[in-house]
Amino acid sequence: MQPKIIPYLFGACFLFSIFLTSSCSKKDNNNNPTSGDTTRPGGGIEKGAPEKYTKKAVVEEFTGTWCGWCPRMPVLLDKLHSKYPNLIVTAFHGSDEFSITKDVLKIISDKLGVQGYPSSVLERTAFIDWYDKSDKINFRQADSTVNTFFAKPAVLGVSLNTAASNGNLTVTLKVGLGQNLSVSKAKILVYVVEDGLTGAPQANYYAEASVKDDYKDDPDLGYLTKLPTKITGYVYNHVIRKVLTDAKGDELPADYKVKGAIYTKQYTVDISKYQAAKTHIVALVFGQDDEGKIIENFNAQSVLAGQSQLFD
């Protein structure tokens, strides 16, 4: 069976050289839209956060139109989302027309330990894929991993209020603490995510003569062997178009890591070039230790641009 991940090294990627076995090699530059901390209108801390929240998990996928092994990952993530509706899927594109700023992408990739495409990181801490340690297709392994994270209680919640005006979107984010947080730092990330994008054809190695026999009878991936090696009209969903926070995350102030506290921050972003009806805001709050190692993702939230989602 062929290798199924393409090493990705930043700064040495030449798209015309990528084909099957060729590899594309893959500080904090705050290139953000305007944002503002609105938590201290009178110098105090807002209180009254609910104690209990619905747990929502997030997947950060790393993909590219040039990546021939990448078509398998949306199949997996869509199947998982069908079983777990509160699984929020996002996708970073690298070195293609949908890619975000390279330095921001590098910071996030390095933080999550991404070394090749495709990769999908669940809750910022666990890689998931079709394949098990024996290199066999095993959906149950990914399913079990996702189920484990949903079994964890949510210690905080996220609400998102968005309002569109003249091509700009104002996002008011609130983080409510149901319990005290004991982590060294709690960080917030906010993404602009767009569905329904089309453009360059998607490379598809599963249709190659040397590969297709390995997959043609698989109930999930078999259909990929019947598609062209360059899939025109391919629809790209969950595409991260912009990171509204610092690439390493905006820090939740220490005063707000206490039970009952509500932290508020506002962001404004130009969405005039996006399809508003297919654009979402995704926010997540994660914790890390003194060395910067991610401990866990506490919770996440998603809302369609122009709409609102209260704490739930």
KARAMO-V613055 format. One record per pair of residues at least 12 apart in sequence whose C-alpha atoms are under 8 Angstrom apart, sorted by the first residue. I is the first residue (numbers start at 1). GAP is how many residues later the second one is. D is the distance in Angstrom with one decimal. If there is no record, write none. Layout:
# KARAMO-V613055
[[I;GAP;D] [I;GAP;D]]
This chain:
# KARAMO-V613055
[[1;210;7.3] [1;213;7.0] [2;209;6.9] [3;18;7.9] [4;65;5.7] [5;64;6.6] [5;111;5.6] [5;112;5.3] [5;113;6.0] [5;114;7.9] [6;15;7.8] [6;16;7.9] [6;17;5.7] [6;18;6.9] [6;61;7.2] [6;63;7.7] [6;110;5.1] [6;111;5.1] [6;112;7.2] [7;16;5.6] [7;17;6.0] [7;18;5.9] [7;19;6.8] [7;108;6.0] [7;109;4.1] [7;110;6.4] [8;15;7.0] [8;16;5.0] [8;17;4.0] [8;18;3.2] [8;107;6.2] [8;108;5.0] [8;109;6.5] [9;15;6.2] [9;16;2.9] [9;17;2.1] [9;106;7.9] [10;15;5.7] [10;16;3.4] [10;92;7.9] [10;96;7.2] [11;14;7.1] [11;15;6.6] [12;12;6.9] [12;13;5.1] [12;14;6.7] [13;12;5.1] [13;13;6.5] [13;82;7.4] [15;51;7.0] [15;80;7.7] [18;48;7.1] [18;49;7.9] [19;49;7.8] [20;48;6.9] [20;185;6.8] [26;89;7.8] [26;90;7.7] [27;76;7.5] [27;80;7.4] [28;75;7.5] [28;76;7.1] [28;79;6.8] [28;218;7.3] [28;219;6.4] [28;220;7.0] [29;74;6.8] [29;75;6.7] [29;217;7.6] [29;218;7.4] [30;74;8.0] [30;215;7.7] [30;216;5.3] [30;217;6.8] [31;215;7.6] [32;211;6.9] [32;212;5.3] [32;213;6.2] [32;214;6.7] [33;211;5.9] [33;212;8.0] [33;234;6.9] [33;235;6.1] [33;236;5.4] [33;237;8.0] [34;233;5.7] [34;234;5.4] [34;235;7.0] [35;230;7.3] [35;231;5.4] [35;232;4.1] [35;233;6.2] [36;229;5.8] [36;230;5.2] [36;231;6.4] [37;227;6.6] [37;228;4.6] [37;229;6.3] [38;226;5.7] [38;227;5.4] [38;228;6.8] [39;224;5.7] [39;225;5.0] [39;226;6.7] [45;210;7.7] [45;211;7.4] [45;216;6.7] [45;217;7.3] [45;218;7.8] [46;215;5.9] [46;216;5.3] [46;217;7.1] [47;213;5.3] [47;214;4.6] [47;215;5.7] [48;212;5.2] [48;213;6.5] [48;214;7.1] [49;127;4.9] [49;128;5.9] [49;129;6.5] [49;210;7.7] [49;211;4.5] [49;212;5.8] [49;213;5.8] [50;126;6.9] [50;127;7.3] [50;128;5.8] [50;210;6.8] [50;261;7.9] [51;104;7.8] [51;105;7.8] [51;126;7.1] [51;127;3.9] [51;128;6.9] [51;208;7.8] [51;209;7.2] [52;102;7.0] [52;103;7.2] [52;104;7.5] [52;105;8.0] [52;126;5.9] [53;101;5.7] [53;102;7.3] [53;103;6.6] [53;104;5.7] [53;125;7.7] [53;258;7.2] [53;259;5.4] [54;100;6.5] [54;103;7.6] [54;258;5.7] [55;31;7.5] [55;95;6.4] [55;97;7.6] [55;98;6.6] [55;99;5.1] [55;244;6.2] [55;245;7.8] [56;30;5.0] [56;31;6.0] [56;32;7.2] [56;94;7.3] [56;243;5.6] [56;244;5.4] [56;245;6.8] [57;29;6.5] [57;30;4.9] [57;31;6.0] [57;65;7.5] [57;66;6.0] [57;92;7.3] [57;93;7.0] [57;240;7.9] [57;242;6.4] [57;243;6.1] [58;29;5.7] [58;30;4.6] [58;31;5.9] [58;32;7.4] [58;64;6.1] [58;65;5.3] [58;66;7.9] [58;226;7.8] [58;242;6.6] [59;28;7.3] [59;29;6.2] [59;30;5.0] [59;31;6.0] [59;61;6.4] [59;62;5.5] [59;63;4.5] [59;64;6.1] [59;65;7.5] [60;29;6.5] [60;30;5.0] [60;31;5.6] [60;32;7.0] [60;60;5.6] [60;61;5.2] [60;62;6.6] [60;63;7.9] [60;64;7.4] [61;28;7.6] [61;29;6.0] [61;30;4.4] [61;31;5.9] [61;57;7.3] [61;58;5.7] [61;59;4.1] [61;60;6.3] [62;29;5.8] [62;30;4.9] [62;31;5.9] [62;32;7.2] [62;55;6.0] [62;56;5.5] [62;57;5.2] [62;58;6.2] [63;28;6.9] [63;29;6.2] [63;30;5.0] [63;31;6.3] [63;54;5.7] [63;55;5.1] [63;56;7.1] [64;29;5.0] [64;30;5.4] [64;31;6.9] [64;32;6.2] [64;53;7.6] [64;54;7.9] [64;138;8.0] [65;28;7.9] [65;31;6.4] [65;135;6.6] [65;136;6.6] [65;137;4.6] [65;138;6.1] [66;30;7.5] [66;136;6.4] [66;137;5.3] [67;50;6.9] [67;51;7.4] [67;135;7.5] [67;136;5.8] [67;137;7.4] [68;134;7.3] [68;135;4.4] [68;136;4.2] [68;137;4.6] [68;138;7.5] [69;48;7.7] [69;49;6.7] [69;134;7.8] [69;135;6.4] [69;136;5.8] [69;137;7.2] [70;47;6.8] [70;48;5.0] [70;133;8.0] [70;134;7.5] [71;131;7.7] [71;132;7.9] [71;133;6.5] [71;153;7.8] [72;149;6.6] [73;45;7.0] [73;46;8.0] [73;47;7.7] [73;56;7.2] [73;57;7.9] [75;145;7.2] [75;146;7.5] [76;53;7.3] [76;54;6.8] [76;63;7.8] [77;12;7.2] [80;63;6.8] [88;212;7.8] [88;213;7.8] [88;214;7.3] [89;149;6.2] [90;103;7.0] [90;148;4.8] [90;149;6.1] [90;150;6.3] [91;146;7.7] [91;147;5.5] [91;148;4.8] [91;149;5.6] [92;13;7.7] [92;147;6.2] [92;148;5.5] [93;146;7.2] [93;147;7.6] [97;102;7.9] [97;103;7.8] [98;141;7.4] [98;143;7.0] [99;142;7.3] [100;140;7.5] [100;141;6.1] [100;142;6.3] [104;143;5.6] [105;142;7.9] [107;140;6.5] [107;141;7.1] [108;139;6.4] [108;140;6.9] [112;12;6.2] [112;13;7.1] [122;24;7.5] [123;26;7.8] [123;173;6.9] [123;174;5.3] [124;170;7.3] [124;172;7.1] [124;173;6.5] [125;169;7.0] [125;170;7.6] [125;171;6.7] [125;172;7.9] [128;14;5.6] [128;17;7.7] [129;13;6.4] [130;12;6.9] [154;144;6.3] [154;145;6.4] [155;22;6.6] [155;23;5.2] [155;24;5.4] [155;25;7.9] [155;143;6.6] [155;144;7.9] [156;19;7.0] [156;20;5.5] [156;21;4.5] [156;22;5.0] [156;23;6.9] [156;142;6.6] [156;143;6.6] [157;18;5.8] [157;19;5.2] [157;20;6.7] [157;21;7.5] [157;142;6.2] [157;143;7.4] [157;154;6.0] [157;155;7.1] [158;15;7.1] [158;16;5.7] [158;17;4.7] [158;18;6.3] [158;125;7.5] [158;126;7.7] [158;141;7.2] [158;142;6.4] [158;143;5.9] [158;152;7.6] [158;153;5.8] [159;14;5.9] [159;15;5.1] [159;16;6.6] [159;142;6.9] [159;149;7.7] [159;150;5.5] [159;151;4.7] [159;152;4.8] [159;153;7.9] [160;12;5.8] [160;13;4.8] [160;14;6.5] [160;141;7.5] [160;142;7.6] [160;143;6.8] [160;148;5.5] [160;149;5.2] [160;150;6.4] [161;12;6.5] [161;145;7.9] [161;146;6.5] [161;147;4.3] [161;148;6.3] [161;149;7.6] [162;143;6.2] [162;144;5.0] [162;145;5.5] [162;146;5.7] [163;142;7.3] [163;143;4.7] [163;144;6.9] [164;141;7.4] [164;142;5.4] [167;103;5.9] [167;104;5.6] [167;105;4.5] [168;100;6.7] [168;101;5.5] [168;102;4.4] [168;103;5.6] [168;104;6.8] [169;99;5.6] [169;100;5.3] [169;101;6.3] [169;102;6.5] [169;136;7.4] [169;137;7.4] [170;96;7.1] [170;97;5.7] [170;98;4.4] [170;99;6.6] [171;95;5.5] [171;96;5.0] [171;97;6.1] [172;92;7.0] [172;93;5.9] [172;94;4.4] [172;95;6.5] [173;91;5.6] [173;92;5.3] [173;93;6.1] [174;88;6.4] [174;89;5.4] [174;90;4.5] [174;91;6.6] [175;87;5.5] [175;88;5.1] [175;89;6.6] [176;84;6.8] [176;85;5.9] [176;86;4.5] [176;87;6.6] [176;135;7.8] [177;79;7.7] [177;80;6.8] [177;81;6.4] [177;82;5.0] [177;83;5.2] [177;84;5.5] [177;85;6.5] [178;81;5.3] [178;82;5.9] [179;79;6.5] [179;80;4.4] [179;81;7.3] [180;77;5.7] [180;78;4.3] [180;79;4.7] [181;76;5.2] [181;77;6.4] [181;78;7.9] [182;75;7.8] [183;104;6.0] [183;105;6.4] [183;106;6.3] [184;103;7.4] [184;104;6.3] [184;105;5.1] [184;106;5.8] [185;66;6.9] [185;67;7.3] [185;69;7.9] [185;102;5.7] [185;103;5.5] [185;104;6.5] [185;105;7.5] [186;65;5.9] [186;66;5.4] [186;99;6.8] [186;100;5.6] [186;101;4.4] [186;102;6.5] [187;61;7.8] [187;62;5.0] [187;63;5.3] [187;64;4.5] [187;65;5.7] [187;98;5.6] [187;99;5.4] [187;100;6.1] [187;101;7.8] [188;57;7.4] [188;61;5.0] [188;62;5.0] [188;63;6.2] [188;64;6.8] [188;95;7.1] [188;96;5.8] [188;97;4.6] [188;98;6.6] [189;54;7.5] [189;55;7.4] [189;56;5.6] [189;57;7.5] [189;58;7.6] [189;59;7.8] [189;60;5.0] [189;61;6.6] [189;94;5.6] [189;95;5.4] [189;96;6.5] [190;53;6.0] [190;54;5.4] [190;55;5.7] [190;91;7.0] [190;92;5.7] [190;93;4.3] [190;94;6.6] [191;49;6.3] [191;50;7.4] [191;51;5.9] [191;52;4.7] [191;53;5.9] [191;54;7.8] [191;90;5.8] [191;91;5.1] [191;92;6.3] [192;48;5.8] [192;49;5.5] [192;50;5.2] [192;51;6.4] [192;52;7.3] [192;87;7.0] [192;88;6.0] [192;89;4.9] [192;90;6.5] [193;45;5.7] [193;46;5.2] [193;47;4.4] [193;48;5.7] [193;49;7.4] [193;86;5.6] [193;87;5.0] [193;88;6.1] [193;89;7.0] [194;43;6.6] [194;44;5.6] [194;45;5.2] [194;46;6.5] [194;47;6.7] [194;80;7.3] [194;81;7.3] [194;84;5.6] [194;85;4.4] [194;86;6.2] [195;41;6.5] [195;42;4.1] [195;43;5.2] [195;44;6.3] [195;83;5.3] [195;84;6.5] [196;39;5.6] [196;40;5.7] [196;41;5.4] [196;82;6.9] [197;38;5.5] [197;39;4.9] [197;40;6.5] [198;35;6.3] [198;36;6.2] [198;37;5.2] [198;38;6.2] [199;34;7.2] [199;35;7.7] [200;32;7.2] [201;29;5.6] [201;30;5.0] [201;31;4.4] [201;32;6.6] [201;33;6.3] [202;28;5.5] [202;29;4.9] [202;30;6.7] [202;32;6.3] [203;26;5.8] [203;27;4.7] [203;28;6.4] [204;20;7.5] [204;23;7.9] [204;24;7.0] [204;25;4.6] [204;26;5.8] [204;27;6.9] [205;24;6.1] [206;18;5.9] [206;19;5.1] [206;23;7.5] [207;17;6.4] [207;18;4.2] [207;19;6.4] [207;20;6.3] [207;21;6.2] [207;22;5.4] [208;17;7.6] [208;21;6.6] [212;13;5.3] [244;23;7.1] [244;25;7.6] [276;29;6.3] [277;27;7.4] [277;28;7.1] [278;26;7.4] [278;27;7.9] [279;25;6.0] [279;26;5.6] [280;22;6.6] [280;23;5.4] [280;24;4.3] [280;25;5.2] [281;21;5.6] [281;22;5.4] [281;23;6.4] [281;24;6.4] [282;18;7.3] [282;19;5.7] [282;20;4.4] [282;21;6.7] [283;17;5.5] [283;18;5.3] [283;19;6.5] [284;13;7.3] [284;14;7.6] [284;15;5.8] [284;16;4.1] [284;17;6.4] [285;12;6.0] [285;13;5.7] [285;14;5.8] [285;15;6.4] [286;12;5.3] [286;13;7.3]]
